[in-house]
């Protein structure tokens, strides 16, 4: 184990502390404490961080079929799979999970149309919070520069897997408002040190 004291930073193993953090997050969302989360419960995750469109796709079980035996409900195991994909977007499991959320027509290419479908909700949410959203064409340009796809504006699964450490930026700008805002408002001077 590394000399790291923050258990949330260590990714080499899954400990009781990790289980406890995940369980507490699940319990907070499970307001009736029936060990199941419905779409309304889930939408409150991290202060409504996820877009409604992403939540709909997750509850349509597009990225992963739920193990829950109750219709339209996520159990703890389903939530853990979501959390593992949400918290570390650099893993292959996570890239596959979020790619399926965004790839509306399931053709293994994320197109500008699909990106804009998700981004338009982010724009409305940003405006509601009095943040100046970047134009979609500028966002698309940034993503092209970051990923360097073979066909500009069309992002294949294998191309996104190559991005490695920055892949979270791609997905967060489309589906996670809190992480997108954190990225957009980061202190560039502190990153240079």
VENTA-V725910 format. One line per field, one symbol per residue. ss: DSSP state (a for helix, b for strand, c for the rest). phi: phi as a letter, one per 30 degrees, with the letter a starting at -180 (. if undefined). burial: # if it has 24 or more other C-alpha atoms within 12 Angstrom, else .. A space follows every 10 residues. Layout:
ss: ???
phi: ???
burial: ???
//
This chain:
ss: cccccccccc cccccaaaaa aaaaaaaaac ccccccbcaa aaaccccccb caaaaaaaac cccccccccc cccbcaaaaa aaaaaaaccc caaaaaaaaa aaccccccbb caaaaaaaaa aaaaaaaacc cccccaaaaa aaaaaaaccc bccbbbaaaa aaaaaaaaaa aaaaabaaaa aaaacccaaa acc
phi: .dddcdddcd cdaccddded dddddddddd dchcibccdd edddehiidd dddddedddd iddadddedc eibccddddd eddddddbdd ddededdded ddddchcibc ceedddedde ddeddddeci cddddedddd dddddddhdd beibcdeddd dddhdcdede dddcbbdddd ddddcddddd ddd
burial: .......... .......... .#..###.## ....#####. ###.#..### #########. ######.... .######### ########## #..####### ####....## ##.####### ###.##.... ..#..#..## ..##.##.#. ..#####.## #.#..##### ########## #......... ...
//
